[in-house]
Amino acid sequence: MKEAGEDIMALDPGLLEILACPDDKGPLRYFRDEDLLYNPRLGRTYPIQDGIPVLLISEAQALDDDERQRLDAKSGEETGPKTSEG
Amino acid sequence: MSSSDDLPQGEEKAAIVEQMFDQIAPRYDLVNRLMTFRMDVGWRRHTVRSLGLPTGSTVLDLACGTGDFCNDLLRYKHEPIGMDFSAGMLGAANTDAPLVRADALCLPVADNQVDGVTCGFALRNFTNLPDFFEEIARVLRPGGRIGLLDVSEPSNSLLRAGHNIYFGKVVPKIGALLSDSGAYRYLPKSVEYLPSTEELLAGLTRVGFADGSRTELSGGITQLFLGTLEP
């Protein structure tokens, strides 16, 4: 039996080092378990589809306050990889 | 693909180009190899060597398509990252390089991050070349290198006549037979989008590639722009 999230391919560490939000060019938080990249400054997420981050402003999802708080709290808990500080 | 002979501009161009590349993605590699007699492979490898970057360099390949340039960068022991606007192209990609769906005019990359930028046969598909040049200068480290390939027309009149017949008449037929006829009518015609050499080099100088140069390859049917970002 596979555990939840086992099928999700981790993004390349070298890629995560250089990636930034296409809008404000600042760093993104990577949530591997949810397959998304989060910009805490603009409160939006970018999807990762079949292991390929979709970093198009038109494809970003704007988050409501509850969702922002949830991801901000999760960011605080996690020590996982973060993209470049620019 | 519009049946009109007029070349689209701006957002209409972006939408048409994205849709067209999604559509031709499955047989893109095969058609390219056939219509250039495999010369495209040599042009890309020449570009990678001309970058002169040390092995292990991080190189961003923009409009990476199915990953040809990424594979040549891997062959020369670099660390490529491929980016393309077209989900279809990325879905059909055959490379071990990490890939990102992105807009080359609005890159999802922090400043001063990469050692090199390559781009194969896509300059004419961008809706705004000055914005593209600014973006590549922004993401490159000082001293970083660019190698931008695109089609060209030979300066020799006899070669140019033969070239025009081949790309105007033969390539669209190969495309129609194996892929999408509209796309392969657009591709040869899209060379008209490219500004003059002087304008292109001036655009590169403006954003910091003072040593920008243009080299003709294979009798001038392809051109290579090289440059180093000033420290």
Boltz contact constraints between the chains, C-beta under 6 A:
constraints:
  - contact:
      token1: [A, 12]
      token2: [B, 98]
      max_distance: 6.0
  - contact:
      token1: [A, 14]
      token2: [B, 79]
      max_distance: 6.0
  - contact:
      token1: [A, 15]
      token2: [B, 81]
      max_distance: 6.0
  - contact:
      token1: [A, 15]
      token2: [B, 98]
      max_distance: 6.0
  - contact:
      token1: [A, 18]
      token2: [B, 109]
      max_distance: 6.0
  - contact:
      token1: [A, 18]
      token2: [B, 113]
      max_distance: 6.0
  - contact:
      token1: [A, 19]
      token2: [B, 108]
      max_distance: 6.0
  - contact:
      token1: [A, 20]
      token2: [B, 108]
      max_distance: 6.0
  - contact:
      token1: [A, 20]
      token2: [B, 109]
      max_distance: 6.0
  - contact:
      token1: [A, 20]
      token2: [B, 110]
      max_distance: 6.0
  - contact:
      token1: [A, 22]
      token2: [B, 106]
      max_distance: 6.0
  - contact:
      token1: [A, 22]
      token2: [B, 108]
      max_distance: 6.0
  - contact:
      token1: [A, 25]
      token2: [B, 110]
      max_distance: 6.0
  - contact:
      token1: [A, 52]
      token2: [B, 90]
      max_distance: 6.0
  - contact:
      token1: [A, 52]
      token2: [B, 99]
      max_distance: 6.0
  - contact:
      token1: [A, 52]
      token2: [B, 101]
      max_distance: 6.0
  - contact:
      token1: [A, 53]
      token2: [B, 100]
      max_distance: 6.0
  - contact:
      token1: [A, 54]
      token2: [B, 101]
      max_distance: 6.0
  - contact:
      token1: [A, 55]
      token2: [B, 100]
      max_distance: 6.0
  - contact:
      token1: [A, 55]
      token2: [B, 102]
      max_distance: 6.0
  - contact:
      token1: [A, 55]
      token2: [B, 108]
      max_distance: 6.0
  - contact:
      token1: [A, 56]
      token2: [B, 103]
      max_distance: 6.0
  - contact:
      token1: [A, 84]
      token2: [B, 110]
      max_distance: 6.0
  - contact:
      token1: [A, 86]
      token2: [B, 110]
      max_distance: 6.0
  - contact:
      token1: [A, 86]
      token2: [B, 111]
      max_distance: 6.0
